[in-house]
């Protein structure tokens, strides 16, 4: 379509010019359809690869015993996964007081009544 990139007056064009234009469009559409089909096949192959990798990751995570090999110290499981068991934490470092030591409220000096309540 490079040579037909200029605007063609379709109303004033001859029959031969219109036939050339239609043939060029058909060629361009067939080209586009071939590229789309190739991309769809590539996408399907990529989806299959992702499914295989997800299954493999699941197998590897499931096969892990949770213990480092040979007594090595290190992280357990897959990086980025949250632990399945919550680690036991010691209680908070402070104990609650038996009675409150906060300052008592002062006695109000005046009472304000809202304008809408009057």
Helices and strands as residue ranges (DSSP letters): H 15-63, G 69-71, G 115-117
